[in-house]
Amino acid sequence: MSGTRFVVGTTRNLGKRNRRVAGVVAAALLVGVGASGFPASAVSAAVEAVRDDFNGDGYSDLVVSAPGGTVSGQEGAGYVAVLYGGGSGLSGARRATFSLSTPGIPGVAQAGDGLGQVTASGDLDGDGYADLVVGMPGRDVGATADAGAAVVLWGSAGGLQTGGALWLQDDVPAARGRFGMGLATGRFNGAGIELATLDRDGVATYAFAFAAGGGRTPEGAVPVDWEWREGFTPTGLTSGDYNNSGSDDLVVLGTLTIYEGIHPMETVGAASYFTGGRDGLTYGRGLAGGPVGASGDINNDGYADLVFGSPADSDDLNEWLLDGGTVDVFFGGPSGPDTREGASQHWSQTTVGASGDDANGDRFGGAVTVGDVNGDGYADAAIGAPANDINNLTDPGTVWVMRGTANGLTPRGLASFSQSTPSVPGDNEDNDRFGGALRLIDANRDGRAELVASAPGEDTGDGAAWVFPGTSNGPTGTGSWSFNGATLSAPVPDARFGETLAP
């Protein structure tokens, strides 16, 4: 690892794999933490439920990644920006930016790190403040290319802090191991919030605790017992309590390539489902899914539901199929996601009634996010098609919002957004890729989620993001506003600002 002076950690024999956790531990404790090192009082369930409230004020916060940003002269080192929520919603004035050049964060910025390419958040130390995990799967560790790493930033009353930030990586870095290529948090054992990490070789979970004398320490990585299916390529993670057991479950997103002999014939979306429980995560079964995923209770029955995006299935010539991408919904139940025929939903641009058609390469389902946009108790879904063509333009991109009901997602009341939507700042341009990342977030705590959509290709790869206010009828272009790296006094050229919107 570059900058090994930052490494302080322990190694523990984990059987299947051996991992090292490294970091710099700050002496200062958070306000409200007792002499024992644990919170002086129990954290309320309401605070624990907000996995993205970094300053504990009850408002959700937004994380925007710019993995292509130049930091300390290192192209593609990357950075993340946090916009804090409040009574008036999100504001570019209430923000902070972080990179490997930020004092207190371990590591040294390197070209191609791609910090922020993957992120996840949750109250990992149980102090009432959400914490942020920032992945950089393209990080070189020493001479080992693309071994990958991640950093953990702790929440506090003042927001995310750099003191005590932890560095995570494999104990024995593997070339192209891409540690941190997937991140998710959840109560996988039914108790405290844990972190799940994905790399080329498998999945592991981390639990964290306050260390004697201050700071926090991981209790060691626990590898999850699982072997790849032949032809399966993982792309990321999502989590939720799909069987309403009180323990969160985990889904590994990805694709499955079907071979005839040594020749790849077809590549389709696929996933692996793990159930949570007292002993942690246990492999359950494979799912027909996709490389993109999000979780939420769409039909308001108490079970988390699973929304998959499959933007680019391919045929035997490795060309995109003529469907333009699809979205599948598997509803949670006592046995987890229900994959029985007729029990799930399958959507395309045609079946949702979107303008245009399922053009080759539109990448419908290239981004999905779930949240309640109108306060009716049913989670809704925003779906991006970042390569959707508009008029004579190539890949300006479009976003659609589908409403949740007791019967699942419905195309009734379908809303669409692009840079040509009335009152939306900006203009459609070639290769903007509007809808490349999405987030439904209730940052002003009015019960109606705002839509945040990014266009990482805006201005030839500089990137930008848009905020659409929430109303009783869902997000609206009226009053929408945009921001980018320049708005936040952060690096702009080729930053791909908004490539990820967390969590």
ChimeraX attribute file (.defattr): number of C-alpha atoms within 10 A of each C-alpha:
attribute: neighborCount
match mode: 1-to-1
recipient: residues
	/A:1	19
	/A:2	15
	/A:3	12
	/A:4	14
	/A:5	11
	/A:6	18
	/A:7	19
	/A:8	14
	/A:9	16
	/A:10	14
	/A:11	13
	/A:12	15
	/A:13	12
	/A:14	12
	/A:15	8
	/A:16	10
	/A:17	17
	/A:18	16
	/A:19	21
	/A:20	20
	/A:21	22
	/A:22	24
	/A:23	24
	/A:24	23
	/A:25	21
	/A:26	16
	/A:27	11
	/A:28	11
	/A:29	19
	/A:30	19
	/A:31	12
	/A:32	15
	/A:33	15
	/A:34	12
	/A:35	12
	/A:36	12
	/A:37	19
	/A:38	20
	/A:39	18
	/A:40	13
	/A:41	11
	/A:42	10
	/A:43	13
	/A:44	9
	/A:45	9
	/A:46	9
	/A:47	19
	/A:48	20
	/A:49	14
	/A:50	20
	/A:51	23
	/A:52	30
	/A:53	30
	/A:54	32
	/A:55	23
	/A:56	21
	/A:57	17
	/A:58	20
	/A:59	24
	/A:60	24
	/A:61	29
	/A:62	26
	/A:63	24
	/A:64	28
	/A:65	31
	/A:66	34
	/A:67	29
	/A:68	31
	/A:69	31
	/A:70	25
	/A:71	22
	/A:72	14
	/A:73	11
	/A:74	16
	/A:75	20
	/A:76	23
	/A:77	29
	/A:78	30
	/A:79	30
	/A:80	25
	/A:81	23
	/A:82	23
	/A:83	21
	/A:84	26
	/A:85	26
	/A:86	18
	/A:87	11
	/A:88	10
	/A:89	21
	/A:90	24
	/A:91	16
	/A:92	16
	/A:93	10
	/A:94	12
	/A:95	17
	/A:96	18
	/A:97	18
	/A:98	22
	/A:99	26
	/A:100	20
	/A:101	16
	/A:102	15
	/A:103	10
	/A:104	17
	/A:105	23
	/A:106	27
	/A:107	23
	/A:108	19
	/A:109	26
	/A:110	22
	/A:111	19
	/A:112	21
	/A:113	28
	/A:114	27
	/A:115	32
	/A:116	32
	/A:117	26
	/A:118	26
	/A:119	27
	/A:120	26
	/A:121	28
	/A:122	29
	/A:123	28
	/A:124	29
	/A:125	23
	/A:126	19
	/A:127	27
	/A:128	30
	/A:129	29
	/A:130	29
	/A:131	26
	/A:132	27
	/A:133	26
	/A:134	27
	/A:135	30
	/A:136	28
	/A:137	29
	/A:138	25
	/A:139	30
	/A:140	25
	/A:141	21
	/A:142	13
	/A:143	11
	/A:144	16
	/A:145	16
	/A:146	22
	/A:147	27
	/A:148	31
	/A:149	28
	/A:150	23
	/A:151	26
	/A:152	25
	/A:153	24
	/A:154	29
	/A:155	27
	/A:156	21
	/A:157	15
	/A:158	12
	/A:159	22
	/A:160	23
	/A:161	22
	/A:162	20
	/A:163	19
	/A:164	23
	/A:165	24
	/A:166	30
	/A:167	24
	/A:168	27
	/A:169	23
	/A:170	22
	/A:171	15
	/A:172	14
	/A:173	23
	/A:174	19
	/A:175	15
	/A:176	17
	/A:177	25
	/A:178	26
	/A:179	29
	/A:180	32
	/A:181	24
	/A:182	26
	/A:183	28
	/A:184	26
	/A:185	27
	/A:186	27
	/A:187	25
	/A:188	29
	/A:189	19
	/A:190	18
	/A:191	14
	/A:192	17
	/A:193	23
	/A:194	24
	/A:195	22
	/A:196	27
	/A:197	25
	/A:198	23
	/A:199	24
	/A:200	21
	/A:201	15
	/A:202	19
	/A:203	23
	/A:204	20
	/A:205	22
	/A:206	19
	/A:207	17
	/A:208	19
	/A:209	17
	/A:210	20
	/A:211	15
	/A:212	12
	/A:213	13
	/A:214	19
	/A:215	21
	/A:216	24
	/A:217	22
	/A:218	21
	/A:219	16
	/A:220	20
	/A:221	26
	/A:222	22
	/A:223	20
	/A:224	18
	/A:225	13
	/A:226	14
	/A:227	10
	/A:228	12
	/A:229	11
	/A:230	10
	/A:231	13
	/A:232	19
	/A:233	20
	/A:234	24
	/A:235	20
	/A:236	23
	/A:237	27
	/A:238	24
	/A:239	28
	/A:240	29
	/A:241	28
	/A:242	31
	/A:243	23
	/A:244	18
	/A:245	17
	/A:246	17
	/A:247	23
	/A:248	27
	/A:249	31
	/A:250	27
	/A:251	26
	/A:252	29
	/A:253	28
	/A:254	23
	/A:255	23
	/A:256	22
	/A:257	20
	/A:258	18
	/A:259	14
	/A:260	9
	/A:261	7
	/A:262	7
	/A:263	11
	/A:264	16
	/A:265	15
	/A:266	18
	/A:267	23
	/A:268	20
	/A:269	25
	/A:270	24
	/A:271	27
	/A:272	22
	/A:273	22
	/A:274	23
	/A:275	25
	/A:276	27
	/A:277	18
	/A:278	12
	/A:279	9
	/A:280	20
	/A:281	26
	/A:282	17
	/A:283	17
	/A:284	17
	/A:285	11
	/A:286	14
	/A:287	18
	/A:288	17
	/A:289	27
	/A:290	30
	/A:291	27
	/A:292	27
	/A:293	30
	/A:294	23
	/A:295	26
	/A:296	26
	/A:297	27
	/A:298	30
	/A:299	21
	/A:300	18
	/A:301	15
	/A:302	15
	/A:303	22
	/A:304	28
	/A:305	29
	/A:306	28
	/A:307	27
	/A:308	28
	/A:309	28
	/A:310	26
	/A:311	30
	/A:312	28
	/A:313	25
	/A:314	18
	/A:315	17
	/A:316	16
	/A:317	11
	/A:318	13
	/A:319	14
	/A:320	19
	/A:321	20
	/A:322	15
	/A:323	20
	/A:324	25
	/A:325	25
	/A:326	26
	/A:327	24
	/A:328	20
	/A:329	25
	/A:330	25
	/A:331	27
	/A:332	27
	/A:333	18
	/A:334	11
	/A:335	12
	/A:336	24
	/A:337	22
	/A:338	20
	/A:339	15
	/A:340	8
	/A:341	7
	/A:342	8
	/A:343	11
	/A:344	16
	/A:345	17
	/A:346	15
	/A:347	19
	/A:348	20
	/A:349	23
	/A:350	15
	/A:351	12
	/A:352	17
	/A:353	13
	/A:354	17
	/A:355	11
	/A:356	12
	/A:357	16
	/A:358	21
	/A:359	18
	/A:360	16
	/A:361	22
	/A:362	27
	/A:363	28
	/A:364	32
	/A:365	34
	/A:366	27
	/A:367	28
	/A:368	28
	/A:369	29
	/A:370	28
	/A:371	27
	/A:372	25
	/A:373	31
	/A:374	22
	/A:375	18
	/A:376	14
	/A:377	19
	/A:378	23
	/A:379	28
	/A:380	28
	/A:381	27
	/A:382	25
	/A:383	28
	/A:384	32
	/A:385	30
	/A:386	31
	/A:387	27
	/A:388	28
	/A:389	23
	/A:390	18
	/A:391	9
	/A:392	9
	/A:393	14
	/A:394	17
	/A:395	23
	/A:396	28
	/A:397	31
	/A:398	30
	/A:399	27
	/A:400	22
	/A:401	26
	/A:402	23
	/A:403	23
	/A:404	26
	/A:405	17
	/A:406	13
	/A:407	11
	/A:408	21
	/A:409	22
	/A:410	18
	/A:411	16
	/A:412	11
	/A:413	11
	/A:414	13
	/A:415	17
	/A:416	19
	/A:417	22
	/A:418	25
	/A:419	20
	/A:420	16
	/A:421	16
	/A:422	12
	/A:423	13
	/A:424	20
	/A:425	16
	/A:426	14
	/A:427	13
	/A:428	23
	/A:429	22
	/A:430	19
	/A:431	22
	/A:432	28
	/A:433	29
	/A:434	33
	/A:435	35
	/A:436	29
	/A:437	27
	/A:438	29
	/A:439	28
	/A:440	28
	/A:441	31
	/A:442	25
	/A:443	28
	/A:444	22
	/A:445	16
	/A:446	17
	/A:447	18
	/A:448	25
	/A:449	28
	/A:450	28
	/A:451	27
	/A:452	25
	/A:453	31
	/A:454	33
	/A:455	31
	/A:456	31
	/A:457	27
	/A:458	26
	/A:459	17
	/A:460	15
	/A:461	20
	/A:462	24
	/A:463	27
	/A:464	28
	/A:465	25
	/A:466	25
	/A:467	25
	/A:468	22
	/A:469	25
	/A:470	29
	/A:471	16
	/A:472	14
	/A:473	12
	/A:474	22
	/A:475	24
	/A:476	22
	/A:477	22
	/A:478	13
	/A:479	12
	/A:480	19
	/A:481	17
	/A:482	17
	/A:483	17
	/A:484	26
	/A:485	24
	/A:486	12
	/A:487	13
	/A:488	18
	/A:489	11
	/A:490	21
	/A:491	20
	/A:492	22
	/A:493	18
	/A:494	21
	/A:495	31
	/A:496	28
	/A:497	34
	/A:498	36
	/A:499	29
	/A:500	25
	/A:501	29
	/A:502	25
	/A:503	23
